[in-house]
């Protein structure tokens, strides 16, 4: 498993989250998740403008093996999605930490504090 970026927070459901300016949280799936899923063939992204709660299912990734729900790590409004992934979901397989899926304008960025840091996530996936 590659080194986990220290600047990200991690959900137990294998999403990563990065707080950016204006309380916008960029979200993707972890290297561990994409490796477990295998080659991604389809990604269903949430609609811009959708309001989500932390832990709410809001997207789906499908691979040659299975489909997996994705969950928002924070509550807020979806403000952007990575449209490039609709035509090229394999970008997530190529670099899971570069191929973000969606951004949420967080109602309360402190919700990120309940997520795991790189060390804790590393322990979770090592089990």
Phi, psi and omega in degrees: 000136181289166178296141179274129177301128182287339185276003181250160170251155187230137175268152177297343178269012171076027168262149170253155182221138179228121178283126178245194183291158177059033177062024176272130180249119178273135187232141175211187174253154185283162175303318179301314182297314182293327178292320178293322182287325186089199185296119179284137181241344182201141174228125175260110182269155177289161178279138174299135182100344179293138176261128183236157174256154176302131180087359181277136176294131183217355179206167180222138170244138178240137178238180177294341182265318191196175171246149182220134176285148173244149187236146177285130180283344181221162175274143178158199182252135174292119183252343174198156176227154180273089183300332181304330183289339178299321180266342185218065182298340181295346175303327178294321177294325182291318181203093186297332183269356175257329184271081177290157182256310181207165177237139179242129171280106188289131173292323183217093183301341179296344175300335178297335181295339180276353178276169182276148170274176185302319182296313182293321178294319178302321177294319180300313185281347178280343184290000000 
